[in-house]
Amino acid sequence: MTSLRSGAAAAAIAVLVSGCALTGEFTPSDSLIGAWQVEDIDGQGVSGGPVTVTFDETSRVSGSAGCNRFTGAYAYDSAASSLRITPLGSTRMMCAPTVMTQERRLIAALQDATSVESTEDGATVLKTPTGRIQLRRRGAPLQTAATKAGKPPETAPPAAANPYGASTPLATAPTAAPPANTPPAYTPPYASAPPDAVPDVSAQVSAAGELYFLERIALPPGAVVRIQLRDVARVGAPALVLAQQEFAAGAGGPYPFSISAPSNVVPANARLTLFAQILSAGRLLFITDTNNPVAAAGTTSAMSIRLVSAAPGARPAPAPVATPDAAPRA
């Protein structure tokens, strides 16, 4: 049973990783590969810090959602313009409520994306069943309400630039000193550093495979699968959550998964494990009851993890969350 499930999980992962070459080759006009600035989410625009998405040549997708960095995998069929993105893992910083709301909308929309279109003004649109995300390559002119009114376009920061430390044109005349008792300049309410100051997620710890349970039952509507990449090295202390993702459980498994965490949130001497639950309306339905080790570097793949039925009335216990500042790598 386990070998069969491991084989199925490995096959599913192989399909996902090779998804960008399902039919035909990428060309400069239809390739998603590269760094993109998010211009709009479901017609509500984008506010706050830089919101970016990067698709790389290894079928990894990552970026900044305005507060937290996220990462996952994608498959793109350029001939059919179809797109699939796995459930995304992310860092767990807290920012202003409006930023967090926008971040949740972006991640949900990315995970729901099904197709890709180009617009007449050079933007790329990721379409979902209920909305869209409009992207523009970083370094290309941003299309805003001002540009549509005929004003000069802004330019998206280059992929390697940090907008928080970007240089500005020299003043042509002396600047008047601020009045006495002027309050300090406004600082965005990030919990630690601005999004682009979070180290690049190109160095990652990843786990992939399949979750399943043996019981032949239909799960209640609204049930969700919650997966956590945890560090359990601290004896007698609660586990530290390095990455978490949730997705709809549907009627039942199996559930292919791929979860990643930036290497900079992995403590030295970490002992990583994959933990999973199925929840419904706050009730714990299924849970992992074994240690599922994950390598502290690189990718642990083809995992086959069984979930067991939870005790009646059991509820999930919260676990502390790691951020790049809370758990620096030695």
PyMOL commands that set and color helices and strands:
alter all, ss='L'
color gray80, all
select helices_A, chain A and resi 2-17+19-21+97-112+145-148+163-165+195-197+263-265
alter helices_A, ss='H'
color red, helices_A
select strands_A, chain A and resi 34-41+52-55+60-64+69-77+82-85+89-90+115-118+124-127+132-137+141-142+154-155+204-212+224-231+240-248+255-262+272-280+283-287+293-294+298-306+308-309
alter strands_A, ss='S'
color yellow, strands_A
deselect
rebuild
show_as cartoon
